[in-house]
Amino acid sequence: MGHVVSPLILISVFSILMVLTIVTVAVTKIDFGYNANLIVALSIALVKAVLVVMYFMHLRYDNLLYTAIVALCLLFIAVFIGMTIIDSGQYAPILTPRVVPT
């Protein structure tokens, strides 16, 4: 059974997504620290993805089981990305400044 969402809600969600896109671009200009920039960017992306899934894909009005499945998938993706980020530090080359004699 389909669900009709009012245009006001869709326009509101679209406006929030546009604001979050501007915030994402603005955050790139600020240095939060070593890994904090990545965490902030992924957090904003997660909020935007949840808004799209909940309202534009009508998951908010669907069966709770589908919401749990999508949440579990997002959790696994976050765990896999987090483990990759943690592990990538082990293989990054150690950069030392090279002194060139004059």
RADA-V119308 format. One record per pair of residues at least 24 apart in sequence whose ideal C-beta (glycine too) atoms are under 7 Angstrom apart, sorted by the first residue. I is the first residue (numbers start at 0). J is the second residue. Records with the same first field share a line. If there is no record, write none. Layout:
I->J  J
//
This chain:
2->57  60
4->54
8->54
9->54
12->50  54
15->50
16->47  50
19->43  46  47
//
